[in-house]
């Protein structure tokens, strides 16, 4: 399985699905919250949400520059319980010569409630995509 042309083993482990591009170059992903992704109170573990947000931003960055990117920094805000199926949208907000500024949001597919959001800095690698 690939996500926007890249094989990401951890994304596959988490069940992250590529939903294609949205408007303005956004990347769209989906992840169903399975028991392995839950915390001790039965909602999505913060690490699972952060993973989805990171992949959303990273794929947006990679599709913008045409090569892999590395996460340099990331800030996450958890806003509501993650349950059911989650939708993630990532976008590049500014692309410099050596750094990409990105943001992402995760909502619940069932009701559209905002679950988490993140901003991040990404660095393109020298490696070809």
PLY file of the C-alpha trace (Angstrom):
ply
format ascii 1.0
element vertex 129
property float x
property float y
property float z
element edge 128
property int vertex1
property int vertex2
end_header
0.00 0.00 0.00
1.23 3.49 -0.80
0.14 6.93 0.34
0.57 9.53 -2.38
3.16 7.25 -4.01
5.24 6.52 -0.88
5.39 3.28 1.09
5.07 4.23 4.78
5.11 1.02 6.88
3.88 2.70 10.08
0.96 4.30 8.22
0.03 0.87 6.92
0.22 -0.54 10.46
-2.15 2.23 11.66
-4.55 1.63 8.76
-4.11 5.08 7.20
-5.83 5.31 3.80
-5.05 7.74 0.97
-8.21 9.61 -0.09
-6.50 11.74 -2.75
-6.02 15.44 -3.11
-8.44 18.13 -2.06
-8.59 21.75 -3.17
-5.37 23.75 -3.30
-3.06 20.72 -3.07
-4.44 19.44 0.24
-3.82 15.79 1.04
-6.73 13.83 2.47
-6.37 10.69 4.61
-8.63 8.42 6.64
-7.95 6.24 9.70
-10.45 4.02 11.51
-9.88 3.92 15.27
-9.33 0.22 16.05
-8.78 -1.17 19.55
-4.99 -1.23 18.97
-5.06 2.56 18.45
-7.04 3.35 21.62
-5.85 4.55 24.99
-7.01 3.17 28.35
-10.34 5.05 28.21
-11.36 3.73 24.78
-10.65 6.72 22.54
-7.90 7.30 19.98
-4.49 7.47 21.64
-2.83 10.87 21.28
0.06 9.18 19.49
-2.30 7.76 16.87
-3.81 11.21 16.29
-0.33 12.79 16.12
0.69 10.13 13.60
-2.26 10.93 11.35
-1.56 14.67 11.60
2.14 14.15 10.85
1.42 12.01 7.80
-1.13 14.56 6.55
1.41 17.38 6.76
4.30 15.27 5.47
2.41 14.07 2.42
1.29 17.63 1.66
4.92 18.73 1.86
6.18 15.81 -0.23
3.63 16.37 -2.97
4.52 20.09 -3.04
8.29 19.61 -3.45
8.30 16.26 -5.26
10.59 14.45 -2.80
10.50 13.09 0.74
10.38 15.46 3.71
11.43 15.08 7.35
9.51 16.45 10.32
11.59 19.06 12.17
8.98 20.32 14.63
5.31 19.71 15.33
2.74 21.17 17.73
-0.51 19.32 18.35
-3.74 20.45 19.99
-6.21 17.74 21.04
-9.71 19.19 20.98
-12.22 16.32 21.22
-12.27 12.54 21.66
-11.18 10.59 18.60
-13.73 7.85 17.90
-14.93 5.97 14.87
-13.41 6.94 11.56
-11.16 9.98 11.42
-10.49 12.19 8.40
-7.25 14.14 8.12
-6.44 17.04 5.81
-2.93 18.39 5.41
-1.68 21.46 3.56
1.44 23.51 3.03
0.90 27.04 4.31
4.27 28.42 3.13
7.10 26.87 1.17
10.54 28.39 1.59
13.73 27.22 -0.10
14.69 24.84 2.68
11.70 24.67 5.07
8.00 23.97 4.59
5.38 25.30 7.00
2.40 22.94 7.16
-0.85 22.46 9.03
-3.37 19.66 9.42
-6.74 18.95 10.98
-8.44 15.71 11.98
-12.23 15.49 12.15
-14.64 12.67 12.94
-16.13 11.36 9.72
-19.50 10.67 11.38
-20.25 14.22 12.54
-17.44 16.47 11.28
-16.34 17.47 14.80
-12.79 18.81 14.96
-10.71 16.31 16.99
-7.16 17.64 16.66
-5.05 20.12 14.73
-1.33 20.58 14.24
1.26 22.83 12.71
4.68 21.65 11.69
7.99 22.44 10.04
9.30 20.04 7.42
12.61 19.83 5.56
12.86 18.32 2.08
15.49 15.59 1.81
18.08 15.33 -0.94
16.74 11.93 -1.88
14.55 11.70 -5.02
10.87 10.85 -4.57
0 1
1 2
2 3
3 4
4 5
5 6
6 7
7 8
8 9
9 10
10 11
11 12
12 13
13 14
14 15
15 16
16 17
17 18
18 19
19 20
20 21
21 22
22 23
23 24
24 25
25 26
26 27
27 28
28 29
29 30
30 31
31 32
32 33
33 34
34 35
35 36
36 37
37 38
38 39
39 40
40 41
41 42
42 43
43 44
44 45
45 46
46 47
47 48
48 49
49 50
50 51
51 52
52 53
53 54
54 55
55 56
56 57
57 58
58 59
59 60
60 61
61 62
62 63
63 64
64 65
65 66
66 67
67 68
68 69
69 70
70 71
71 72
72 73
73 74
74 75
75 76
76 77
77 78
78 79
79 80
80 81
81 82
82 83
83 84
84 85
85 86
86 87
87 88
88 89
89 90
90 91
91 92
92 93
93 94
94 95
95 96
96 97
97 98
98 99
99 100
100 101
101 102
102 103
103 104
104 105
105 106
106 107
107 108
108 109
109 110
110 111
111 112
112 113
113 114
114 115
115 116
116 117
117 118
118 119
119 120
120 121
121 122
122 123
123 124
124 125
125 126
126 127
127 128
